[in-house]
Amino acid sequence: MPPTVRGFASARLLAVVVACAAGCGDPEAYYRSDAGATGAGSAGASGSGGATGTAGAGSVGAAGGGGAGGAAGAPTGVAGSTGVAGSTTGAAGAAGGTAGTNGGTAGAVGTAGTNGTAGAVGTAGAMGVAGRAGTAGVTGAAGVSGTAGASGGAGVTGTAGAGAGGTGGVKVVTGACAGKVHVAATVIDTFEDGALTNWYEYKDSTANATLNPLAIVSPGAASTNKALHLSGAGFTGFGAGAGDMILCTDASAFQGITFWAKGTSGTSNDIALQVAIPATQATADGGDCVSSCFDHPSKKVALTTAWQQYHVLFSDLAQAGFGAPAQYAGVIMALNWVSTEGPNVDFEIDEISYY
């Protein structure tokens, strides 16, 4: 008999001996009969334990046939209850197997209790982690790209474009400057290059009056080297003037024109800065006017014999009144510096700019 079974049997026999202290005949016989009965009863209890217990019940039936088998049946029955524990039940079965052939079979049933390990399949539930794929839903955050739609706000720049076009394009949508408007540079002329491109001179209709060609002279105003000179004599009308043809120039970004001048002009010594506009410029000269032309918006200034800087606001311009009413609206056809009376004209201008 293996030590484990021997120990168990000895303990059992001792219990019987103690129980029979009062007298029960042969203790060993009592032990055997008690073990047999107990084997049968315990086996039934193991049936309640579960699948493993049922196997124990079958084994116990065999053990009930003999006293020795019955002793093994009791441990097997207990093993059936322990079947829930799994590996522990297996160990108990081994003990029963040693007790006898029938008990050994019952021990094998204990091994079936190892099926409890199959419960580890629950670990497969870890597949639930795969549910993290739900995190991919964060991709929804990419919807924030919708904010980029705010770039549509940049389209407001188009509004700015409308403003730029409004300066010239909107004001001159038809007529001589349609499609020809160009934005003015700040500096109009300094004459330092010695060129007179686009410049011209003109006079009234006085017969036998003398008008000299425009000339570049030195020195210029404000410590510069060159200036423009106009001179003539014998005029009985307005006298004479010098002009710069700057057809369809958009000067709406500026408030006015500044220039330097000195000299003499007629008896009053006044000259007028004229701002020719499409409505007052004759069609023959590139404008839209067909009758009563050349009544350009203008402003008078008084000359001195020394260089002096002048500022003329566009808002101060006014017509003389002999032509059709018209107002400066941002587009310039020409700039004229003209005397207002005779008989003689002799002046210089220099450093002409917008401001």
C-alpha positions as CSV (number, residue, x, y, z in Angstrom):
1,M,0.0,0.0,0.0
2,P,1.4,3.4,-1.0
3,P,2.3,5.7,1.9
4,T,-0.4,8.2,1.2
5,V,-3.2,5.6,1.1
6,R,-1.6,3.8,4.1
7,G,-1.7,7.0,6.0
8,F,-5.2,7.7,5.2
9,A,-6.3,4.1,6.1
10,S,-4.5,4.3,9.3
11,A,-6.2,7.5,10.2
12,R,-9.5,6.0,9.3
13,L,-8.9,2.9,11.3
14,L,-7.8,5.0,14.3
15,A,-11.1,6.9,14.1
16,V,-13.0,3.6,14.1
17,V,-11.0,2.3,17.1
18,V,-11.9,5.4,19.0
19,A,-15.5,5.2,18.0
20,C,-15.6,1.6,19.1
21,A,-14.1,2.3,22.5
22,A,-17.5,1.7,24.0
23,G,-17.6,-1.7,22.2
24,C,-18.3,-2.5,18.6
25,G,-16.7,-5.9,18.1
26,D,-13.8,-6.1,15.8
27,P,-12.7,-2.6,14.9
28,E,-11.2,-3.6,11.6
29,A,-14.3,-5.3,10.5
30,Y,-16.3,-2.2,11.6
31,Y,-13.9,-0.1,9.7
32,R,-14.4,-2.2,6.6
33,S,-18.1,-2.2,6.7
34,D,-18.2,1.5,7.6
35,A,-15.9,2.3,4.8
36,G,-18.1,0.4,2.4
37,A,-21.2,2.2,3.4
38,T,-19.4,5.4,3.4
39,G,-18.1,4.8,0.0
40,A,-21.5,4.3,-1.4
41,G,-23.0,7.4,0.4
42,S,-20.1,9.7,-0.5
43,A,-20.2,8.6,-4.1
44,G,-23.7,9.9,-4.4
45,A,-22.6,13.3,-3.0
46,S,-19.9,13.5,-5.6
47,G,-22.5,13.1,-8.3
48,S,-23.8,16.5,-7.3
49,G,-20.4,18.0,-7.7
50,G,-20.5,18.3,-11.5
51,A,-19.2,16.4,-14.5
52,T,-16.3,15.2,-12.5
53,G,-18.6,14.1,-9.7
54,T,-20.6,12.0,-12.1
55,A,-17.5,10.1,-13.1
56,G,-16.8,9.6,-9.4
57,A,-20.3,8.1,-8.9
58,G,-19.6,5.4,-11.5
59,S,-16.3,4.5,-9.9
60,V,-17.9,4.4,-6.4
61,G,-20.5,1.9,-7.6
62,A,-17.7,-0.5,-8.3
63,A,-16.0,0.3,-5.1
64,G,-19.2,-0.5,-3.2
65,G,-18.7,-4.2,-4.1
66,G,-15.8,-4.7,-1.8
67,G,-14.6,-3.2,1.4
68,A,-11.2,-2.3,0.1
69,G,-12.7,-0.7,-3.0
70,G,-15.1,1.2,-0.8
71,A,-12.2,2.8,1.1
72,A,-10.9,4.1,-2.2
73,G,-14.4,5.2,-3.1
74,A,-14.6,7.7,-0.3
75,P,-11.5,9.6,-1.4
76,T,-12.7,9.5,-4.9
77,G,-16.0,11.0,-3.9
78,V,-14.3,13.8,-2.2
79,A,-12.2,14.3,-5.3
80,G,-15.4,14.7,-7.2
81,S,-16.3,17.7,-5.1
82,T,-12.9,19.1,-5.5
83,G,-13.2,18.7,-9.2
84,V,-14.0,22.4,-9.4
85,A,-10.4,23.1,-8.4
86,G,-9.0,21.1,-11.3
87,S,-5.5,20.1,-10.6
88,T,-6.2,19.4,-6.9
89,T,-8.9,16.9,-8.0
90,G,-6.3,15.1,-10.2
91,A,-4.0,14.7,-7.2
92,A,-6.8,13.1,-5.1
93,G,-7.6,10.8,-8.0
94,A,-4.1,9.5,-8.0
95,A,-4.5,8.5,-4.4
96,G,-7.6,6.6,-5.1
97,G,-6.0,4.8,-8.0
98,T,-3.5,3.3,-5.7
99,A,-6.2,2.0,-3.5
100,G,-7.5,-0.5,-6.0
101,T,-8.3,-1.0,-9.7
102,N,-11.7,0.5,-9.3
103,G,-10.4,3.4,-7.3
104,G,-7.7,4.0,-10.0
105,T,-10.4,4.4,-12.6
106,A,-12.0,7.0,-10.4
107,G,-8.7,8.8,-10.2
108,A,-8.7,9.0,-14.0
109,V,-12.0,10.9,-13.7
110,G,-10.2,13.3,-11.4
111,T,-7.9,14.0,-14.3
112,A,-11.0,15.0,-16.3
113,G,-11.4,17.7,-13.8
114,T,-8.4,19.3,-15.5
115,N,-11.0,20.4,-18.0
116,G,-11.3,23.3,-15.7
117,T,-8.2,24.6,-17.3
118,A,-10.1,24.9,-20.5
119,G,-11.8,27.8,-18.7
120,A,-8.6,29.6,-19.7
121,V,-10.3,30.0,-23.0
122,G,-11.8,32.9,-21.3
123,T,-8.5,34.6,-22.0
124,A,-9.5,34.6,-25.6
125,G,-11.9,37.2,-24.5
126,A,-8.8,39.4,-24.6
127,M,-9.7,39.7,-28.2
128,G,-11.9,42.4,-26.9
129,V,-8.7,44.5,-27.0
130,A,-9.1,44.4,-30.7
131,G,-12.0,46.7,-30.0
132,R,-9.4,49.4,-29.7
133,A,-9.8,49.7,-33.4
134,G,-12.6,52.0,-32.2
135,T,-9.7,54.4,-31.5
136,A,-9.4,54.7,-35.3
137,G,-12.6,56.6,-34.9
138,V,-10.4,59.5,-33.8
139,T,-9.9,59.8,-37.5
140,G,-13.1,61.8,-37.2
141,A,-10.8,64.5,-35.8
142,A,-9.5,64.8,-39.3
143,G,-12.8,66.5,-39.9
144,V,-11.2,69.5,-38.3
145,S,-9.8,69.9,-41.8
146,G,-13.1,71.6,-42.2
147,T,-11.5,74.5,-40.4
148,A,-9.3,74.8,-43.4
149,G,-12.5,75.8,-45.1
150,A,-11.9,79.1,-43.3
151,S,-9.4,79.7,-46.0
152,G,-12.5,80.6,-47.9
153,G,-12.2,83.7,-45.8
154,A,-9.1,84.4,-47.8
155,G,-11.5,84.9,-50.7
156,V,-12.2,88.2,-49.1
157,T,-9.0,89.2,-50.8
158,G,-11.2,89.2,-53.8
159,T,-13.0,92.1,-52.2
160,A,-9.7,93.9,-52.0
161,G,-9.3,93.2,-55.7
162,A,-12.6,94.9,-56.2
163,G,-11.3,97.9,-54.3
164,A,-8.2,98.1,-56.6
165,G,-10.3,97.8,-59.7
166,G,-12.8,100.2,-58.3
167,T,-10.2,103.0,-58.4
168,G,-10.0,103.0,-62.1
169,G,-12.0,100.2,-63.7
170,V,-15.3,101.0,-62.0
171,K,-14.9,104.8,-62.6
172,V,-14.1,104.4,-66.2
173,V,-16.0,101.4,-67.5
174,T,-16.7,103.0,-70.8
175,G,-15.2,105.8,-72.9
176,A,-11.6,106.6,-73.9
177,C,-10.0,104.9,-70.9
178,A,-11.9,101.7,-70.9
179,G,-9.4,98.9,-70.4
180,K,-6.5,101.3,-70.5
181,V,-6.2,102.5,-66.9
182,H,-2.8,102.1,-65.2
183,V,-1.8,102.9,-61.7
184,A,0.3,106.0,-61.1
185,A,3.8,105.9,-59.7
186,T,4.5,108.4,-56.9
187,V,7.1,110.4,-58.8
188,I,5.9,112.1,-62.0
189,D,9.1,113.8,-63.2
190,T,12.3,115.2,-61.9
191,F,14.0,116.1,-65.2
192,E,17.3,114.8,-64.0
193,D,17.5,112.4,-67.1
194,G,17.2,115.4,-69.4
195,A,14.3,113.8,-71.3
196,L,11.0,115.5,-72.2
197,T,9.1,112.4,-73.2
198,N,5.3,113.1,-73.3
199,W,5.8,116.8,-72.5
200,Y,4.4,119.5,-74.8
201,E,4.0,123.3,-74.9
202,Y,0.9,125.3,-76.1
203,K,-0.4,128.9,-76.3
204,D,-3.4,131.0,-76.9
205,S,-4.5,132.1,-80.4
206,T,-2.7,135.5,-80.3
207,A,-1.2,136.3,-83.7
208,N,2.5,137.1,-83.8
209,A,3.0,135.9,-80.1
210,T,6.2,134.0,-79.4
211,L,6.4,130.7,-77.7
212,N,9.8,129.1,-77.2
213,P,10.2,125.3,-77.1
214,L,10.3,123.6,-73.7
215,A,13.9,123.3,-72.4
216,I,15.9,121.6,-69.7
217,V,17.8,124.1,-67.6
218,S,20.2,124.0,-64.6
219,P,20.3,124.1,-61.7
220,G,17.1,122.5,-60.5
221,A,15.0,123.0,-57.4
222,A,16.0,121.7,-53.9
223,S,19.7,121.2,-54.8
224,T,18.9,119.1,-57.9
225,N,20.6,119.6,-61.2
226,K,17.8,120.1,-63.7
227,A,14.4,121.7,-64.2
228,L,11.9,122.4,-67.0
229,H,11.7,126.0,-68.5
230,L,8.8,127.6,-70.4
231,S,9.0,131.1,-71.9
232,G,7.0,133.2,-74.4
233,A,5.8,136.8,-75.1
234,G,3.2,138.8,-76.8
235,F,0.1,137.0,-75.5
236,T,-3.3,138.7,-75.3
237,G,-5.3,135.7,-74.1
238,F,-4.5,133.3,-71.3
239,G,-0.9,133.1,-72.4
240,A,0.9,129.7,-72.6
241,G,1.4,126.5,-70.8
242,A,3.5,123.3,-70.5
243,G,1.9,119.9,-70.1
244,D,2.7,116.2,-69.4
245,M,0.4,113.7,-71.3
246,I,-0.2,110.7,-68.9
247,L,-3.3,109.2,-70.5
248,C,-5.6,107.2,-68.3
249,T,-3.5,107.3,-65.1
250,D,-5.2,106.1,-61.9
251,A,-4.1,108.5,-59.2
252,S,-6.9,107.7,-56.8
253,A,-4.5,106.4,-54.2
254,F,-3.1,109.9,-53.7
255,Q,-4.5,113.1,-52.2
256,G,-2.9,115.6,-54.5
257,I,0.2,116.8,-56.4
258,T,3.3,118.6,-55.2
259,F,5.9,120.5,-57.3
260,W,8.5,123.2,-57.1
261,A,8.3,126.4,-59.2
262,K,9.7,129.9,-59.7
263,G,9.5,132.7,-62.2
264,T,7.0,135.2,-63.7
265,S,3.7,134.8,-65.4
266,G,1.6,137.7,-66.8
267,T,0.8,140.7,-64.7
268,S,-0.5,138.7,-61.7
269,N,2.4,136.2,-61.7
270,D,-0.2,133.4,-61.2
271,I,-0.1,130.0,-62.9
272,A,-2.7,127.3,-62.7
273,L,-2.2,123.6,-62.2
274,Q,-4.8,121.9,-64.5
275,V,-5.7,118.3,-64.1
276,A,-7.2,117.1,-67.4
277,I,-9.8,114.3,-67.0
278,P,-11.5,112.2,-69.6
279,A,-14.7,114.3,-69.5
280,T,-12.9,117.5,-70.3
281,Q,-10.2,116.2,-72.6
282,A,-11.1,116.4,-76.3
283,T,-11.5,113.2,-78.2
284,A,-8.7,114.4,-80.5
285,D,-6.4,114.3,-77.5
286,G,-7.5,110.9,-76.2
287,G,-10.5,112.0,-74.0
288,D,-14.3,111.8,-74.2
289,C,-15.1,115.5,-74.6
290,V,-16.8,116.5,-78.0
291,S,-17.7,120.2,-77.3
292,S,-16.8,123.0,-74.9
293,C,-13.6,121.1,-74.0
294,F,-10.5,122.0,-71.9
295,D,-12.4,123.4,-68.9
296,H,-10.2,121.2,-66.7
297,P,-10.4,121.2,-62.9
298,S,-7.6,123.4,-61.7
299,K,-6.0,125.4,-58.9
300,K,-4.0,128.7,-59.0
301,V,-0.8,129.3,-57.2
302,A,1.3,132.5,-57.1
303,L,4.9,132.4,-58.3
304,T,7.9,134.0,-56.7
305,T,11.4,134.6,-58.1
306,A,12.8,132.0,-55.8
307,W,12.2,128.2,-55.8
308,Q,9.1,127.3,-53.7
309,Q,7.3,124.0,-53.1
310,Y,3.6,123.9,-53.7
311,H,0.9,121.3,-52.7
312,V,-2.4,121.1,-54.5
313,L,-5.1,118.9,-53.2
314,F,-7.4,117.1,-55.7
315,S,-10.3,118.2,-53.5
316,D,-9.4,121.8,-54.1
317,L,-9.7,121.6,-57.9
318,A,-12.4,123.5,-59.7
319,Q,-13.4,124.3,-63.2
320,A,-13.4,127.9,-64.7
321,G,-17.0,127.4,-65.8
322,F,-17.0,127.7,-69.6
323,G,-17.4,124.0,-70.2
324,A,-19.8,121.2,-69.2
325,P,-19.6,120.4,-65.5
326,A,-17.2,117.6,-64.6
327,Q,-15.4,116.5,-61.5
328,Y,-12.1,114.8,-60.9
329,A,-12.8,111.1,-60.1
330,G,-9.3,109.6,-59.9
331,V,-8.3,109.2,-63.5
332,I,-6.0,111.8,-65.1
333,M,-5.3,112.4,-68.8
334,A,-2.7,115.2,-68.5
335,L,-1.2,117.7,-66.1
336,N,-0.8,121.3,-67.3
337,W,1.0,124.3,-65.8
338,V,-0.4,127.3,-67.5
339,S,-0.4,131.1,-67.1
340,T,-3.7,132.8,-66.6
341,E,-2.9,136.0,-68.6
342,G,-0.3,137.7,-70.8
343,P,1.6,139.3,-72.0
344,N,4.7,137.4,-71.0
345,V,5.5,134.0,-69.5
346,D,8.8,132.9,-68.0
347,F,8.8,130.2,-65.3
348,E,10.4,126.9,-64.3
349,I,9.0,123.8,-62.6
350,D,10.7,120.8,-61.0
351,E,10.4,117.8,-58.7
352,I,6.8,116.8,-59.5
353,S,5.2,114.0,-57.5
354,Y,1.9,112.7,-56.1
355,Y,1.3,112.8,-52.4
